[in-house]
């Protein structure tokens, strides 16, 4: 069975937001989680991100009903740190359409385990 016309280069369904995470530090970062505000979906988890490693995850947007913030979390010694990756990034009428991938760079791990990050929308 051959490839379907118009399907060349498609790697993720249109209702998935792609996040690319890069650890630019010399530390191993464990248990990074992603989700939307008020989401009842299970968190997307990266269990381990080694120094200078990058990983890509996708978050389903199919159940988004209103504008939502995309958040990233990490937990160290029982304390959870939260970071807003994209603010009000999903509008319900766009939730099933292609969305711009977001790159997240972890620049520093503070002594308490909190991360210093920068984000960039891919062109």
For each residue, the residues with C-beta under 8 A, 3 or more apart:
1:
2:
3: 7 8
4: 7
5:
6:
7: 3 4 10
8: 3
9:
10: 7
11:
12: 16 18 58
13: 16
14: 96 97 98
15: 60 61 62 95 96
16: 12 13 58 59 60 61
17: 58 59 61 70 89 90 99 101 102
18: 12 56 57 58 99 101 102
19: 34 44 56 57 58 59 70 85 101 102 103 104
20: 54 55 56 101 102 103 104 122
21: 32 46 49 54 55 56 57 103 104 106
22: 53 54 103 104 105 106
23: 27 29 49 50 51 52 53 54 106
24: 52 105 106 107
25: 29 51 106 107 108 109
26: 51
27: 23 51 109
28: 48 49 50 51
29: 23 25 32 48 49 74 106 109 115
30: 47 48 49 74
31: 45 46 47 74 75
32: 21 29 45 46 49 72 73 74
33: 43 44 45 46 72 73 74
34: 19 43 44 45 57 59 70 71 72 73 85
35: 39 41 43 44 59 70 71 73
36: 39 41 59 64 68 69 70 71 90
37: 68 69 71
38: 68
39: 35 36 63 64 68
40: 63
41: 35 36 60 63
42:
43: 33 34 35 73
44: 19 33 34 35 57 58 59
45: 31 32 33 34
46: 21 31 32 33 49 55 57
47: 30 31
48: 28 29 30
49: 21 23 28 29 30 32 46 53 55 106
50: 23 28 53
51: 23 25 26 27 28
52: 23 24
53: 22 23 49 50
54: 20 21 22 23
55: 20 21 46 49
56: 18 19 20 21
57: 18 19 21 34 44 46
58: 12 16 17 18 19 44
59: 16 17 19 34 35 36 44 70
60: 15 16 41 63
61: 15 16 17 64 90 95 96 99
62: 15 95 96
63: 39 40 41 60
64: 36 39 61 68 90 92 95
65: 92
66: 92
67: 88 89 90 91 92
68: 36 37 38 39 64 88 89 90
69: 36 37 84 85 86 87 88 89
70: 17 19 34 35 36 59 84 85 86 89 90 102
71: 34 35 36 37 82 83 84 85
72: 32 33 34 82 83 85 104 117
73: 32 33 34 35 43 80 81 82 83
74: 29 30 31 32 33 80 81 113 114 115
75: 31 78 79 80 81
76: 79 81 112 113 114
77: 112 113
78: 75
79: 75 76 112 113
80: 73 74 75
81: 73 74 75 76 113 114 115
82: 71 72 73
83: 71 72 73 115 117
84: 69 70 71 87
85: 19 34 69 70 71 72 102 104 119
86: 69 70 89 102 119
87: 69 84
88: 67 68 69 91
89: 17 67 68 69 70 86 99
90: 17 36 61 64 67 68 70 94 95 99
91: 67 88 94 95
92: 64 65 66 67 95
93:
94: 90 91 97 99
95: 15 61 62 64 90 91 92
96: 14 15 61 62
97: 14 94
98: 14
99: 17 18 61 89 90 94
100: 121 122
101: 17 18 19 20 121 122
102: 17 18 19 20 70 85 86 119 120 121 122
103: 19 20 21 22 119 120 121 122
104: 19 20 21 22 72 85 117 118 119
105: 22 24 117 118 119 120
106: 21 22 23 24 25 29 49 109 115 116 117
107: 24 25 116 117 118
108: 25 115 116
109: 25 27 29 106 113 114 115 116
110: 113 114 115 116
111:
112: 76 77 79
113: 74 76 77 79 81 109 110
114: 74 76 81 109 110
115: 29 74 81 83 106 108 109 110
116: 106 107 108 109 110
117: 72 83 104 105 106 107
118: 104 105 107
119: 85 86 102 103 104 105
120: 102 103 105
121: 100 101 102 103
122: 20 100 101 102 103
123:
